[in-house]
């Protein structure tokens, strides 16, 4: 972990320094939020001339700080440390452990000489409720598990061996310190049960409920497939378990809140509108996805699609699943309307890219199939097919860029090549 630079997030914190807002660092537990704040950003402040005594750090998940989980004590503790009108920095780790922390932070944020940074592992506490609670005074920086480029930078072998490990065990930083396959898989299986699931069960009083674990397994084995609560409830029904779609919908919400999964909505590209349900769900970390299935289902093509999706989120894109309405002649010569799918429609500001994840394109027939939705879009935004093969980047006669997964993941500017 020590050698991993997380510059993408460090720069996001540096850009927000002393901007008068509360910096809220969110993300799944164990993805490196504390390391980013307490090691990398702390060191950056020291290197830029800030005295260590002016940085107030409170790791609320540390037993030594347990009494500061009381909001009044936390507020008093921080205020006591501030002894003059100069600039001070406050770092709070796992802030959701302090009941009523919103009031503490809003109070502290009224002081112009305080620059406040907090981390938290639950979106209900943070991105939705709390940023509302801060009345526009919160500024979120979302942290993800290691991207493939970050992973490779600290991996002892070559990038192809790194890829095999990455699509199997994912990018939680501590995976790199586990030396054997057995230790890696054990670490992830234990984390799923003892940390993530337990967290969700405790928070939502689901003790002794087997539905959540079963539902995660169903989502894991159908990663990147269109689904919705009704479909999932039917899957349970065929296995003799009666669960309402309302319950399933709530449980999916819990997983989204804990940053365990992400949801991609469908967007009608020509009609320029969102399509209600079904959605696609991807796992924030593919290692946790595989661990949930006890590493039994290793379809590299679905996992690759999940990794591409996560990479796009890391780069700051809003990512939807594209739908293109298209008319073609049926066998009887009549026009038939078809809905073609584009894996990812990525938007950031005025930039847009259409991306197809294609595990392999062995022949022209497969190329026709993969590019069919892209050629029917009809606008001039860039269209890209990412393949698993080791190939040199090329443009086909339709103007579509075809690139290998390594080029896509390891070059931060790969979408503009």
N, C-alpha and C positions, 0 to 999 in steps of 0.2 A: 504493500500500500504506500509505503514511504516514497517510492520513486514515481508514483503516478501524478502527473500534472493534470489538473482539471481546469485548464485555462478558460474553456468556454463559460464555465460558471463563475470562476474567479473574476473574469472580465465583466460579467453581468453585475456582480457585487460592486466592483470598482466604479462602474458607470453610475451606480445608484448611491454612492457614498455621499453622506451629508445632504441628501436631497429633501430632507424634512419629512420623509415618509417612513413608516415602519417596514423594514425589509423582512418579508415572510418567506423563509426557505422551506419549501415543501417537497415531499417525495416519499416513496415507500421506505419502511424501516430498513436499515443496513445498506442503504445505497450510497452513503458517504456524505450526508449533510453535515454532521458534526465535524468530520475531518476537514471539509471545505471551510467551515466557519472558524473553528477553534485552532486549526493548524495553518491552512493556506492563507486565509484572509487575515488572521491574527499576525502571521509572519509578514504579510504585505504591509500591514499598518506599522509594524516595528521598523521594517526596512524603509518606510517613507517618513520616519522620524517621530512617530507617536511613541510616547513612553508607555511601558507595560502597565504602570500604575493607573493609567487613564482608561484602561480597557477592563470593564467589569464583566466577569464571566460567571454565569450561573448554570451549570449542567443539572437540570431538575430531575433527570433520571438517575443521578448519583445519590446513593443513600445519605452521604454526608450533607446533602442539601435538602433532605426530605422535609424539614420544617418550613422551608421556603415555598412549599407547594400551597401554603396558606397565603392568599393574595395580600392580606394586610402586612404580613411579615416580609413578603417579597418586596413590596413597595417600600417599606421602612428600611430594609437592608440596602436597597439600591440608593435611596436618597441619602443615607448616612455616608456612602462612599464619595458622593459628589461634594467636594470641599471648596470649589471655586467656580468662577464663571467661564473658565476655559472649555475647550471641546472635550467631551467624554463619549466613550463608546460602550454600549451595553449589548452583551451576547447572552441570550437565553436559549438553552437547549431543551427540546421536547416540552415546549411551553404549555401544551394542552394538559399536562399533569397538574397545573395550578388552576384550581377552580376559580373563575372570576378574573382570569388574567387580562381579559379585554379592558376592564376598567383600569387596571394597573398601567397597561401600556398606553392607553389613551391619556391618562394623567401625566405619565412621564414624557409623552410626545409633545406636550404643551411647552416643555422647556426647550428653548432654542439651542442650548449647548449640548443636547443629547442626540446621538445617532444610534438608533435601535435596530438590532438584528435578532430575529427569533427563528427557531426551527420547529417543525411539527410534522407528525406522521399521519395526520388524518385530515382529509379535506373538509369534513363537516366542521371541524374546529377552525379550519384555516381558510382555504380559498373562498368558500361560500359565505358561511356565517360571519367569520371574523373580519374579512375584508369589508363586509357590509357594516359590521359593528364599528370598524374604524372610520366609517363615513368618508371613504375616498382617501384615507391616509395610509392605506396599506399598499405595498408594492411586492408582488409575488415573484420569486425566482424558483422555478421548478427544477429539481435535480432528478436525474435518472440513473439507473445502474450504469456501469462503464459502457461506453460505445465500443465498437470493435476496434477503432483506432486507439482508444485509451487502453484497451485490453492488450493489444499487440505491443504497445510501448513498454509494458512491464512483463511480457511473456518471454520465458527463456528460450523457446524454439522458434522455428520460422512461421511465417504468416499462415501457411496451409495447415500446419499442426494446430496453430492457434485457432483457426476457423473450426476445426473438428471439436476442440475443447469448448469453444464459445457457443456453438449451436447446441451442444449437449448440456453444458453446465452454466451458461449465461454469464452475466457481467457483474454480479454482486462482488465488490472489491475483495472480500476475504477469500473468495474462491482461489485467487492467485497464490495464497499462502498454503493451500491444501495440496499436498504433494502427489497423492495417488487418486485414481478414479474412485476407489472405495471411500476415501476421506471426503472427496468432493460430493459424491452422491449422498453420503450420510449427513453431511453438513446441511444440504438443501432439503432433504426429507425431514430432518429434525426441525429446521427453521419453519417449514410449512406448517407442521403440526404444533410445535411448541411456541412459536412466536406469532406468525401471521394469523393462523386460524384461531388460536387462543385469544389474541387481541380482539378479533371481530366477535367471537363468542362472548367474551366478557363484556364488551361494550354494548352488545345488543341482547344480552341475556339469552343466549342460544345454547346454554349448557345441556349436554346430552342430546343435542339435535344432530342427527346424521345427515340431514338434507344438504347443509352448506358444503360439506366435504364432497358429497356425491355430485353436487351441482358444479363445483370447480372442476371435477374430473370430466364431466360432460362437456363443459366449455373448453377444457384443455384438449380433449380428443377431437373437437370440431373447430379448432382455432382457425379464424379467418373465414368461417362459414356463416351464411346469413341465418340469424335466429332471433327469437323473441320469447318472452315469458310463456306464451301459450304453447309454442313449439316445445320448449323445455319441459313444461308441465306434462305434455303428452308423452315425452320420452320417459319421464318418471312413471307415468301411468302404465306404459307397456312393460315396465319392470315391476309392476305391482305396488308402486308407492304413490299414494294419492296426495298431491300437493297442488294448491291453487296457484294460478298464474300471478295472483296478487302477491302471494308469499315469495314466489320466484323473483318477481320484479323488485321487491324490497331487498332480497338477498343480493341481487346484482348491484343494487344501489350501495350496499355495504362494502362490496368488493371494490367498486369504483371509488368510494370514499377513502378506502385504505390504500389507494393507488396500486392495488394488486392487479387490476385489469384496466384497459382503456376501451372506450366505445367509439367506433367509427360509424358516422351516419351516412346514409345514401343521398347523393345529390344528382338531380336530373340536370345534366350539363346543358342540353339544348333548351330545356324549359326554365333553366335558372331557378330551380326551387328544390327544397329538401323533400324527401319522400319519407313519410312516417313508416316506422317498423317494416320489415325486420332490420336489425343492425348487425354489424360484425364486432366481435370482441377479440382483443389481442392482449397478451400477457406482458406486463411491464418488464418482466425478466423471463427469458425463455427457459432458464435453468429451473426456475420455480414451476413453470408449466410442465417441464419434463419430470420433475420430482413428484409432482402431484399424480403422475401416471406411473410412478416407480420406474421411470426410464424405459418403459416397455414400448412406447410408440415414438419412434424416431423418424418421422417423415421429414426429411431434410427440406423438401419443397415448401411445406407449410411453415416450418420453423424459419426458413429463409424469408418468407413473406412477412412474418412477425418481426424479424430483425430489421427489415427494410422500413416497416411502419415505425418502429421505435426510433430508428436513425433519423427519420424525417421529423419526428416530434422533438428529438434532441436538437436538431438544427433550427428549431423555432417555427416550423410550419404548422398551420392548421390542416389536418388531413381528413378527407372524406373518401368514401367509396363512390366512384362515378358510375352513372347509368346513362347510356346513349340509346335513344329511341331510333330504330332503323327499320326501313321497309324493304322487303325483298320478295321475289316471286316464289311461291310454293310449287310443288310438283304439278298442281293443276293449273298453273299459270296465273293464279290469283295473287294479289299483293298480301303479304303477311307482315304484321308489325312485330318486330322483335326488340327485346331489351338486351343490349350488350353491356357488359360490365368492364369498367376501367378500375384496376386494383386501387389506385390512389390518385386523388385530385389534391394537389398540395398548393396552399395559398400562403403567402407572406407579403403583406403590403400589396403592391401592385404586381408582384411576381406570381406566376402560376406555372405549374408543371404537371403533366400527366405521366404517371409511371405504372408500368406493367411489370410484375414479378414473374419471370418465366424460368423455371428450373433448367430446362434444356430446350434448344431449338435445333434438332438434328437435321431437319429438311425444310424445303420451301412450304410444304403443306402446314407444318407446325408454325412457321413464320406467318403465313396467311391468317391462321387461327388467332395467334397472339396479337397481331396488329389490327385485326378487324374492327375492334371497338375504337382504337386510336384514329384510324383513317376516316371513321365516320363522324368524328367530332366536329370538324368544319371550322375551327378557329385556328389562329396562328401561334398559340402557345406551344412551348417545346414538349415533344413527346419522346419518352425514353422507355426502352425495354431493358431490364436488368436480368442477366443470365448467370447461372452458376459457373459456366465454362471459363477457362483461362483464355480470354480472347483479347485482341487489340480492339479498341473502340472503333466503331465504324458507323456510317450513315447509310441506310438502305435507300432504294429509289423513291420511297414514299417520304423521305426526309426524316425518318424516325432514327434516333440514336440508339445503338445497341452497345451495351457495355457490360463487362464482367463484374461480379459482386465485389471483388477486391478493389477495383478502381472506384466503384460507387462508394464503398465504405471508408476507404483509406484516404481519399482525396476530399478535403472539406469543400472544395469547389466543383465536385464531380457533376453537379447538375448543369453547370455552365460550360462544360468541355465541348 
